[in-house]
Amino acid sequence: MKNRLKVLRAERNWSQADLADRAGVSRQAINAVETGKFDPSLPLAFTLAAVFGLRIEDIFDPKG
């Protein structure tokens, strides 16, 4: 699943660790989602959307 996490992080000058802290997960989890090696759980997708103030579908593209 494609996602915009890296772009969204860059716009805010956040590291993967910064995002991980805000989302309550490990940096490795953020890296795995960001690189497409892991699809986030629904609760994690909602959490990430809330962190960025966006809708899930604004971050994740299930067709990608």
mmCIF file of the N, C-alpha and C atoms, coordinates in Angstrom:
data_MODEL
# 
_entry.id   MODEL 
# 
loop_
_atom_site.group_PDB 
_atom_site.id 
_atom_site.type_symbol 
_atom_site.label_atom_id 
_atom_site.label_alt_id 
_atom_site.label_comp_id 
_atom_site.label_asym_id 
_atom_site.label_entity_id 
_atom_site.label_seq_id 
_atom_site.pdbx_PDB_ins_code 
_atom_site.Cartn_x 
_atom_site.Cartn_y 
_atom_site.Cartn_z 
_atom_site.occupancy 
_atom_site.B_iso_or_equiv 
_atom_site.pdbx_formal_charge 
_atom_site.auth_seq_id 
_atom_site.auth_comp_id 
_atom_site.auth_asym_id 
_atom_site.auth_atom_id 
_atom_site.pdbx_PDB_model_num 
ATOM 1   N N  . MET A 1 1  ? 0.843  -1.172 0.000  1.00 0.00 ? 1  MET A N  1 
ATOM 2   C CA . MET A 1 1  ? 0.000  0.000  0.000  1.00 0.00 ? 1  MET A CA 1 
ATOM 3   C C  . MET A 1 1  ? 0.894  1.243  0.000  1.00 0.00 ? 1  MET A C  1 
ATOM 4   N N  . LYS A 1 2  ? 0.656  2.119  -0.961 1.00 0.00 ? 2  LYS A N  1 
ATOM 5   C CA . LYS A 1 2  ? 1.439  3.351  -1.015 1.00 0.00 ? 2  LYS A CA 1 
ATOM 6   C C  . LYS A 1 2  ? 0.965  4.309  0.073  1.00 0.00 ? 2  LYS A C  1 
ATOM 7   N N  . ASN A 1 3  ? 1.889  5.147  0.506  1.00 0.00 ? 3  ASN A N  1 
ATOM 8   C CA . ASN A 1 3  ? 1.522  6.135  1.514  1.00 0.00 ? 3  ASN A CA 1 
ATOM 9   C C  . ASN A 1 3  ? 2.380  7.385  1.339  1.00 0.00 ? 3  ASN A C  1 
ATOM 10  N N  . ARG A 1 4  ? 1.974  8.446  2.009  1.00 0.00 ? 4  ARG A N  1 
ATOM 11  C CA . ARG A 1 4  ? 2.653  9.740  1.919  1.00 0.00 ? 4  ARG A CA 1 
ATOM 12  C C  . ARG A 1 4  ? 3.404  10.092 3.200  1.00 0.00 ? 4  ARG A C  1 
ATOM 13  N N  . LEU A 1 5  ? 3.695  9.099  4.037  1.00 0.00 ? 5  LEU A N  1 
ATOM 14  C CA . LEU A 1 5  ? 4.311  9.393  5.331  1.00 0.00 ? 5  LEU A CA 1 
ATOM 15  C C  . LEU A 1 5  ? 5.626  10.151 5.202  1.00 0.00 ? 5  LEU A C  1 
ATOM 16  N N  . LYS A 1 6  ? 6.481  9.708  4.303  1.00 0.00 ? 6  LYS A N  1 
ATOM 17  C CA . LYS A 1 6  ? 7.793  10.356 4.174  1.00 0.00 ? 6  LYS A CA 1 
ATOM 18  C C  . LYS A 1 6  ? 7.640  11.824 3.775  1.00 0.00 ? 6  LYS A C  1 
ATOM 19  N N  . VAL A 1 7  ? 6.750  12.094 2.841  1.00 0.00 ? 7  VAL A N  1 
ATOM 20  C CA . VAL A 1 7  ? 6.513  13.471 2.388  1.00 0.00 ? 7  VAL A CA 1 
ATOM 21  C C  . VAL A 1 7  ? 5.925  14.309 3.521  1.00 0.00 ? 7  VAL A C  1 
ATOM 22  N N  . LEU A 1 8  ? 4.937  13.748 4.209  1.00 0.00 ? 8  LEU A N  1 
ATOM 23  C CA . LEU A 1 8  ? 4.308  14.473 5.313  1.00 0.00 ? 8  LEU A CA 1 
ATOM 24  C C  . LEU A 1 8  ? 5.306  14.760 6.433  1.00 0.00 ? 8  LEU A C  1 
ATOM 25  N N  . ARG A 1 9  ? 6.173  13.794 6.720  1.00 0.00 ? 9  ARG A N  1 
ATOM 26  C CA . ARG A 1 9  ? 7.214  14.010 7.736  1.00 0.00 ? 9  ARG A CA 1 
ATOM 27  C C  . ARG A 1 9  ? 8.156  15.115 7.302  1.00 0.00 ? 9  ARG A C  1 
ATOM 28  N N  . ALA A 1 10 ? 8.570  15.072 6.043  1.00 0.00 ? 10 ALA A N  1 
ATOM 29  C CA . ALA A 1 10 ? 9.525  16.061 5.519  1.00 0.00 ? 10 ALA A CA 1 
ATOM 30  C C  . ALA A 1 10 ? 8.941  17.475 5.582  1.00 0.00 ? 10 ALA A C  1 
ATOM 31  N N  . GLU A 1 11 ? 7.654  17.608 5.293  1.00 0.00 ? 11 GLU A N  1 
ATOM 32  C CA . GLU A 1 11 ? 7.004  18.917 5.348  1.00 0.00 ? 11 GLU A CA 1 
ATOM 33  C C  . GLU A 1 11 ? 7.057  19.514 6.752  1.00 0.00 ? 11 GLU A C  1 
ATOM 34  N N  . ARG A 1 12 ? 7.140  18.637 7.740  1.00 0.00 ? 12 ARG A N  1 
ATOM 35  C CA . ARG A 1 12 ? 7.163  19.090 9.139  1.00 0.00 ? 12 ARG A CA 1 
ATOM 36  C C  . ARG A 1 12 ? 8.557  19.007 9.774  1.00 0.00 ? 12 ARG A C  1 
ATOM 37  N N  . ASN A 1 13 ? 9.535  18.585 8.986  1.00 0.00 ? 13 ASN A N  1 
ATOM 38  C CA . ASN A 1 13 ? 10.911 18.396 9.471  1.00 0.00 ? 13 ASN A CA 1 
ATOM 39  C C  . ASN A 1 13 ? 10.958 17.411 10.638 1.00 0.00 ? 13 ASN A C  1 
ATOM 40  N N  . TRP A 1 14 ? 10.166 16.334 10.543 1.00 0.00 ? 14 TRP A N  1 
ATOM 41  C CA . TRP A 1 14 ? 10.148 15.298 11.569 1.00 0.00 ? 14 TRP A CA 1 
ATOM 42  C C  . TRP A 1 14 ? 10.983 14.118 11.103 1.00 0.00 ? 14 TRP A C  1 
ATOM 43  N N  . SER A 1 15 ? 11.699 13.525 12.026 1.00 0.00 ? 15 SER A N  1 
ATOM 44  C CA . SER A 1 15 ? 12.385 12.269 11.747 1.00 0.00 ? 15 SER A CA 1 
ATOM 45  C C  . SER A 1 15 ? 11.389 11.131 11.929 1.00 0.00 ? 15 SER A C  1 
ATOM 46  N N  . GLN A 1 16 ? 11.794 9.935  11.546 1.00 0.00 ? 16 GLN A N  1 
ATOM 47  C CA . GLN A 1 16 ? 10.948 8.773  11.798 1.00 0.00 ? 16 GLN A CA 1 
ATOM 48  C C  . GLN A 1 16 ? 10.733 8.612  13.301 1.00 0.00 ? 16 GLN A C  1 
ATOM 49  N N  . ALA A 1 17 ? 11.756 8.890  14.076 1.00 0.00 ? 17 ALA A N  1 
ATOM 50  C CA . ALA A 1 17 ? 11.640 8.786  15.538 1.00 0.00 ? 17 ALA A CA 1 
ATOM 51  C C  . ALA A 1 17 ? 10.636 9.804  16.084 1.00 0.00 ? 17 ALA A C  1 
ATOM 52  N N  . ASP A 1 18 ? 10.635 11.013 15.519 1.00 0.00 ? 18 ASP A N  1 
ATOM 53  C CA . ASP A 1 18 ? 9.662  12.032 15.947 1.00 0.00 ? 18 ASP A CA 1 
ATOM 54  C C  . ASP A 1 18 ? 8.233  11.548 15.705 1.00 0.00 ? 18 ASP A C  1 
ATOM 55  N N  . LEU A 1 19 ? 7.997  11.022 14.509 1.00 0.00 ? 19 LEU A N  1 
ATOM 56  C CA . LEU A 1 19 ? 6.664  10.523 14.184 1.00 0.00 ? 19 LEU A CA 1 
ATOM 57  C C  . LEU A 1 19 ? 6.304  9.327  15.058 1.00 0.00 ? 19 LEU A C  1 
ATOM 58  N N  . ALA A 1 20 ? 7.261  8.450  15.273 1.00 0.00 ? 20 ALA A N  1 
ATOM 59  C CA . ALA A 1 20 ? 7.023  7.282  16.118 1.00 0.00 ? 20 ALA A CA 1 
ATOM 60  C C  . ALA A 1 20 ? 6.605  7.706  17.523 1.00 0.00 ? 20 ALA A C  1 
ATOM 61  N N  . ASP A 1 21 ? 7.291  8.695  18.082 1.00 0.00 ? 21 ASP A N  1 
ATOM 62  C CA . ASP A 1 21 ? 6.938  9.196  19.417 1.00 0.00 ? 21 ASP A CA 1 
ATOM 63  C C  . ASP A 1 21 ? 5.515  9.751  19.434 1.00 0.00 ? 21 ASP A C  1 
ATOM 64  N N  . ARG A 1 22 ? 5.166  10.507 18.423 1.00 0.00 ? 22 ARG A N  1 
ATOM 65  C CA . ARG A 1 22 ? 3.827  11.096 18.358 1.00 0.00 ? 22 ARG A CA 1 
ATOM 66  C C  . ARG A 1 22 ? 2.740  10.034 18.191 1.00 0.00 ? 22 ARG A C  1 
ATOM 67  N N  . ALA A 1 23 ? 3.082  8.941  17.487 1.00 0.00 ? 23 ALA A N  1 
ATOM 68  C CA . ALA A 1 23 ? 2.104  7.882  17.221 1.00 0.00 ? 23 ALA A CA 1 
ATOM 69  C C  . ALA A 1 23 ? 2.129  6.777  18.269 1.00 0.00 ? 23 ALA A C  1 
ATOM 70  N N  . GLY A 1 24 ? 3.126  6.782  19.135 1.00 0.00 ? 24 GLY A N  1 
ATOM 71  C CA . GLY A 1 24 ? 3.208  5.762  20.181 1.00 0.00 ? 24 GLY A CA 1 
ATOM 72  C C  . GLY A 1 24 ? 3.650  4.403  19.684 1.00 0.00 ? 24 GLY A C  1 
ATOM 73  N N  . VAL A 1 25 ? 4.478  4.403  18.635 1.00 0.00 ? 25 VAL A N  1 
ATOM 74  C CA . VAL A 1 25 ? 5.017  3.149  18.099 1.00 0.00 ? 25 VAL A CA 1 
ATOM 75  C C  . VAL A 1 25 ? 6.529  3.280  17.966 1.00 0.00 ? 25 VAL A C  1 
ATOM 76  N N  . SER A 1 26 ? 7.172  2.218  17.530 1.00 0.00 ? 26 SER A N  1 
ATOM 77  C CA . SER A 1 26 ? 8.626  2.260  17.369 1.00 0.00 ? 26 SER A CA 1 
ATOM 78  C C  . SER A 1 26 ? 9.010  2.927  16.049 1.00 0.00 ? 26 SER A C  1 
ATOM 79  N N  . ARG A 1 27 ? 10.235 3.414  15.997 1.00 0.00 ? 27 ARG A N  1 
ATOM 80  C CA . ARG A 1 27 ? 10.748 3.987  14.751 1.00 0.00 ? 27 ARG A CA 1 
ATOM 81  C C  . ARG A 1 27 ? 10.765 2.925  13.660 1.00 0.00 ? 27 ARG A C  1 
ATOM 82  N N  . GLN A 1 28 ? 11.069 1.678  14.052 1.00 0.00 ? 28 GLN A N  1 
ATOM 83  C CA . GLN A 1 28 ? 11.099 0.583  13.086 1.00 0.00 ? 28 GLN A CA 1 
ATOM 84  C C  . GLN A 1 28 ? 9.722  0.350  12.469 1.00 0.00 ? 28 GLN A C  1 
ATOM 85  N N  . ALA A 1 29 ? 8.671  0.524  13.266 1.00 0.00 ? 29 ALA A N  1 
ATOM 86  C CA . ALA A 1 29 ? 7.310  0.371  12.742 1.00 0.00 ? 29 ALA A CA 1 
ATOM 87  C C  . ALA A 1 29 ? 7.014  1.447  11.709 1.00 0.00 ? 29 ALA A C  1 
ATOM 88  N N  . ILE A 1 30 ? 7.415  2.670  11.999 1.00 0.00 ? 30 ILE A N  1 
ATOM 89  C CA . ILE A 1 30 ? 7.213  3.765  11.045 1.00 0.00 ? 30 ILE A CA 1 
ATOM 90  C C  . ILE A 1 30 ? 7.982  3.482  9.768  1.00 0.00 ? 30 ILE A C  1 
ATOM 91  N N  . ASN A 1 31 ? 9.213  3.039  9.889  1.00 0.00 ? 31 ASN A N  1 
ATOM 92  C CA . ASN A 1 31 ? 10.023 2.716  8.721  1.00 0.00 ? 31 ASN A CA 1 
ATOM 93  C C  . ASN A 1 31 ? 9.360  1.622  7.887  1.00 0.00 ? 31 ASN A C  1 
ATOM 94  N N  . ALA A 1 32 ? 8.852  0.591  8.528  1.00 0.00 ? 32 ALA A N  1 
ATOM 95  C CA . ALA A 1 32 ? 8.231  -0.523 7.811  1.00 0.00 ? 32 ALA A CA 1 
ATOM 96  C C  . ALA A 1 32 ? 6.982  -0.074 7.062  1.00 0.00 ? 32 ALA A C  1 
ATOM 97  N N  . VAL A 1 33 ? 6.181  0.789  7.685  1.00 0.00 ? 33 VAL A N  1 
ATOM 98  C CA . VAL A 1 33 ? 4.982  1.293  7.014  1.00 0.00 ? 33 VAL A CA 1 
ATOM 99  C C  . VAL A 1 33 ? 5.390  2.213  5.871  1.00 0.00 ? 33 VAL A C  1 
ATOM 100 N N  . GLU A 1 34 ? 6.334  3.100  6.142  1.00 0.00 ? 34 GLU A N  1 
ATOM 101 C CA . GLU A 1 34 ? 6.771  4.082  5.157  1.00 0.00 ? 34 GLU A CA 1 
ATOM 102 C C  . GLU A 1 34 ? 7.329  3.429  3.898  1.00 0.00 ? 34 GLU A C  1 
ATOM 103 N N  . THR A 1 35 ? 8.067  2.341  4.067  1.00 0.00 ? 35 THR A N  1 
ATOM 104 C CA . THR A 1 35 ? 8.704  1.668  2.932  1.00 0.00 ? 35 THR A CA 1 
ATOM 105 C C  . THR A 1 35 ? 7.810  0.622  2.286  1.00 0.00 ? 35 THR A C  1 
ATOM 106 N N  . GLY A 1 36 ? 6.599  0.448  2.807  1.00 0.00 ? 36 GLY A N  1 
ATOM 107 C CA . GLY A 1 36 ? 5.672  -0.501 2.220  1.00 0.00 ? 36 GLY A CA 1 
ATOM 108 C C  . GLY A 1 36 ? 5.893  -1.948 2.606  1.00 0.00 ? 36 GLY A C  1 
ATOM 109 N N  . LYS A 1 37 ? 6.755  -2.193 3.584  1.00 0.00 ? 37 LYS A N  1 
ATOM 110 C CA . LYS A 1 37 ? 7.014  -3.559 4.033  1.00 0.00 ? 37 LYS A CA 1 
ATOM 111 C C  . LYS A 1 37 ? 5.932  -4.058 4.983  1.00 0.00 ? 37 LYS A C  1 
ATOM 112 N N  . PHE A 1 38 ? 5.129  -3.133 5.492  1.00 0.00 ? 38 PHE A N  1 
ATOM 113 C CA . PHE A 1 38 ? 4.102  -3.467 6.477  1.00 0.00 ? 38 PHE A CA 1 
ATOM 114 C C  . PHE A 1 38 ? 2.917  -2.543 6.256  1.00 0.00 ? 38 PHE A C  1 
ATOM 115 N N  . ASP A 1 39 ? 1.721  -3.125 6.181  1.00 0.00 ? 39 ASP A N  1 
ATOM 116 C CA . ASP A 1 39 ? 0.506  -2.314 6.120  1.00 0.00 ? 39 ASP A CA 1 
ATOM 117 C C  . ASP A 1 39 ? 0.058  -2.046 7.550  1.00 0.00 ? 39 ASP A C  1 
ATOM 118 N N  . PRO A 1 40 ? -0.255 -0.803 7.864  1.00 0.00 ? 40 PRO A N  1 
ATOM 119 C CA . PRO A 1 40 ? -0.622 -0.481 9.242  1.00 0.00 ? 40 PRO A CA 1 
ATOM 120 C C  . PRO A 1 40 ? -1.963 -1.099 9.632  1.00 0.00 ? 40 PRO A C  1 
ATOM 121 N N  . SER A 1 41 ? -2.106 -1.378 10.905 1.00 0.00 ? 41 SER A N  1 
ATOM 122 C CA . SER A 1 41 ? -3.400 -1.801 11.424 1.00 0.00 ? 41 SER A CA 1 
ATOM 123 C C  . SER A 1 41 ? -4.351 -0.614 11.308 1.00 0.00 ? 41 SER A C  1 
ATOM 124 N N  . LEU A 1 42 ? -5.626 -0.873 11.394 1.00 0.00 ? 42 LEU A N  1 
ATOM 125 C CA . LEU A 1 42 ? -6.598 0.214  11.332 1.00 0.00 ? 42 LEU A CA 1 
ATOM 126 C C  . LEU A 1 42 ? -6.397 1.210  12.475 1.00 0.00 ? 42 LEU A C  1 
ATOM 127 N N  . PRO A 1 43 ? -6.172 0.743  13.718 1.00 0.00 ? 43 PRO A N  1 
ATOM 128 C CA . PRO A 1 43 ? -5.913 1.713  14.790 1.00 0.00 ? 43 PRO A CA 1 
ATOM 129 C C  . PRO A 1 43 ? -4.673 2.569  14.521 1.00 0.00 ? 43 PRO A C  1 
ATOM 130 N N  . LEU A 1 44 ? -3.607 1.973  13.983 1.00 0.00 ? 44 LEU A N  1 
ATOM 131 C CA . LEU A 1 44 ? -2.406 2.754  13.684 1.00 0.00 ? 44 LEU A CA 1 
ATOM 132 C C  . LEU A 1 44 ? -2.685 3.750  12.560 1.00 0.00 ? 44 LEU A C  1 
ATOM 133 N N  . ALA A 1 45 ? -3.427 3.346  11.550 1.00 0.00 ? 45 ALA A N  1 
ATOM 134 C CA . ALA A 1 45 ? -3.768 4.263  10.458 1.00 0.00 ? 45 ALA A CA 1 
ATOM 135 C C  . ALA A 1 45 ? -4.566 5.453  10.992 1.00 0.00 ? 45 ALA A C  1 
ATOM 136 N N  . PHE A 1 46 ? -5.526 5.196  11.891 1.00 0.00 ? 46 PHE A N  1 
ATOM 137 C CA . PHE A 1 46 ? -6.290 6.293  12.495 1.00 0.00 ? 46 PHE A CA 1 
ATOM 138 C C  . PHE A 1 46 ? -5.374 7.202  13.323 1.00 0.00 ? 46 PHE A C  1 
ATOM 139 N N  . THR A 1 47 ? -4.463 6.604  14.066 1.00 0.00 ? 47 THR A N  1 
ATOM 140 C CA . THR A 1 47 ? -3.534 7.387  14.885 1.00 0.00 ? 47 THR A CA 1 
ATOM 141 C C  . THR A 1 47 ? -2.659 8.273  14.014 1.00 0.00 ? 47 THR A C  1 
ATOM 142 N N  . LEU A 1 48 ? -2.098 7.709  12.946 1.00 0.00 ? 48 LEU A N  1 
ATOM 143 C CA . LEU A 1 48 ? -1.251 8.496  12.055 1.00 0.00 ? 48 LEU A CA 1 
ATOM 144 C C  . LEU A 1 48 ? -2.048 9.627  11.401 1.00 0.00 ? 48 LEU A C  1 
ATOM 145 N N  . ALA A 1 49 ? -3.276 9.339  10.996 1.00 0.00 ? 49 ALA A N  1 
ATOM 146 C CA . ALA A 1 49 ? -4.117 10.381 10.410 1.00 0.00 ? 49 ALA A CA 1 
ATOM 147 C C  . ALA A 1 49 ? -4.352 11.501 11.419 1.00 0.00 ? 49 ALA A C  1 
ATOM 148 N N  . ALA A 1 50 ? -4.600 11.130 12.670 1.00 0.00 ? 50 ALA A N  1 
ATOM 149 C CA . ALA A 1 50 ? -4.831 12.139 13.708 1.00 0.00 ? 50 ALA A CA 1 
ATOM 150 C C  . ALA A 1 50 ? -3.575 12.974 13.960 1.00 0.00 ? 50 ALA A C  1 
ATOM 151 N N  . VAL A 1 51 ? -2.418 12.330 13.956 1.00 0.00 ? 51 VAL A N  1 
ATOM 152 C CA . VAL A 1 51 ? -1.152 13.044 14.176 1.00 0.00 ? 51 VAL A CA 1 
ATOM 153 C C  . VAL A 1 51 ? -0.964 14.125 13.109 1.00 0.00 ? 51 VAL A C  1 
ATOM 154 N N  . PHE A 1 52 ? -1.308 13.793 11.868 1.00 0.00 ? 52 PHE A N  1 
ATOM 155 C CA . PHE A 1 52 ? -1.140 14.747 10.773 1.00 0.00 ? 52 PHE A CA 1 
ATOM 156 C C  . PHE A 1 52 ? -2.365 15.638 10.557 1.00 0.00 ? 52 PHE A C  1 
ATOM 157 N N  . GLY A 1 53 ? -3.458 15.349 11.248 1.00 0.00 ? 53 GLY A N  1 
ATOM 158 C CA . GLY A 1 53 ? -4.673 16.125 11.057 1.00 0.00 ? 53 GLY A CA 1 
ATOM 159 C C  . GLY A 1 53 ? -5.300 15.898 9.697  1.00 0.00 ? 53 GLY A C  1 
ATOM 160 N N  . LEU A 1 54 ? -5.175 14.674 9.192  1.00 0.00 ? 54 LEU A N  1 
ATOM 161 C CA . LEU A 1 54 ? -5.699 14.327 7.872  1.00 0.00 ? 54 LEU A CA 1 
ATOM 162 C C  . LEU A 1 54 ? -6.621 13.125 7.972  1.00 0.00 ? 54 LEU A C  1 
ATOM 163 N N  . ARG A 1 55 ? -7.271 12.800 6.850  1.00 0.00 ? 55 ARG A N  1 
ATOM 164 C CA . ARG A 1 55 ? -8.062 11.579 6.783  1.00 0.00 ? 55 ARG A CA 1 
ATOM 165 C C  . ARG A 1 55 ? -7.134 10.434 6.381  1.00 0.00 ? 55 ARG A C  1 
ATOM 166 N N  . ILE A 1 56 ? -7.489 9.225  6.758  1.00 0.00 ? 56 ILE A N  1 
ATOM 167 C CA . ILE A 1 56 ? -6.674 8.052  6.410  1.00 0.00 ? 56 ILE A CA 1 
ATOM 168 C C  . ILE A 1 56 ? -6.414 8.012  4.908  1.00 0.00 ? 56 ILE A C  1 
ATOM 169 N N  . GLU A 1 57 ? -7.462 8.255  4.122  1.00 0.00 ? 57 GLU A N  1 
ATOM 170 C CA . GLU A 1 57 ? -7.313 8.168  2.672  1.00 0.00 ? 57 GLU A CA 1 
ATOM 171 C C  . GLU A 1 57 ? -6.452 9.290  2.090  1.00 0.00 ? 57 GLU A C  1 
ATOM 172 N N  . ASP A 1 58 ? -6.166 10.323 2.884  1.00 0.00 ? 58 ASP A N  1 
ATOM 173 C CA . ASP A 1 58 ? -5.238 11.369 2.450  1.00 0.00 ? 58 ASP A CA 1 
ATOM 174 C C  . ASP A 1 58 ? -3.787 10.938 2.623  1.00 0.00 ? 58 ASP A C  1 
ATOM 175 N N  . ILE A 1 59 ? -3.569 9.882  3.392  1.00 0.00 ? 59 ILE A N  1 
ATOM 176 C CA . ILE A 1 59 ? -2.222 9.382  3.658  1.00 0.00 ? 59 ILE A CA 1 
ATOM 177 C C  . ILE A 1 59 ? -1.933 8.078  2.914  1.00 0.00 ? 59 ILE A C  1 
ATOM 178 N N  . PHE A 1 60 ? -2.925 7.197  2.903  1.00 0.00 ? 60 PHE A N  1 
ATOM 179 C CA . PHE A 1 60 ? -2.735 5.854  2.359  1.00 0.00 ? 60 PHE A CA 1 
ATOM 180 C C  . PHE A 1 60 ? -3.548 5.646  1.089  1.00 0.00 ? 60 PHE A C  1 
ATOM 181 N N  . ASP A 1 61 ? -2.943 4.961  0.115  1.00 0.00 ? 61 ASP A N  1 
ATOM 182 C CA . ASP A 1 61 ? -3.611 4.623  -1.132 1.00 0.00 ? 61 ASP A CA 1 
ATOM 183 C C  . ASP A 1 61 ? -3.648 3.107  -1.269 1.00 0.00 ? 61 ASP A C  1 
ATOM 184 N N  . PRO A 1 62 ? -4.807 2.483  -1.035 1.00 0.00 ? 62 PRO A N  1 
ATOM 185 C CA . PRO A 1 62 ? -4.889 1.033  -1.068 1.00 0.00 ? 62 PRO A CA 1 
ATOM 186 C C  . PRO A 1 62 ? -4.643 0.447  -2.462 1.00 0.00 ? 62 PRO A C  1 
ATOM 187 N N  . LYS A 1 63 ? -4.735 1.266  -3.500 1.00 0.00 ? 63 LYS A N  1 
ATOM 188 C CA . LYS A 1 63 ? -4.510 0.777  -4.861 1.00 0.00 ? 63 LYS A CA 1 
ATOM 189 C C  . LYS A 1 63 ? -3.036 0.715  -5.207 1.00 0.00 ? 63 LYS A C  1 
ATOM 190 N N  . GLY A 1 64 ? -2.209 1.344  -4.378 1.00 0.00 ? 64 GLY A N  1 
ATOM 191 C CA . GLY A 1 64 ? -0.786 1.434  -4.678 1.00 0.00 ? 64 GLY A CA 1 
ATOM 192 C C  . GLY A 1 64 ? -0.038 0.367  -4.169 1.00 0.00 ? 64 GLY A C  1 
# 
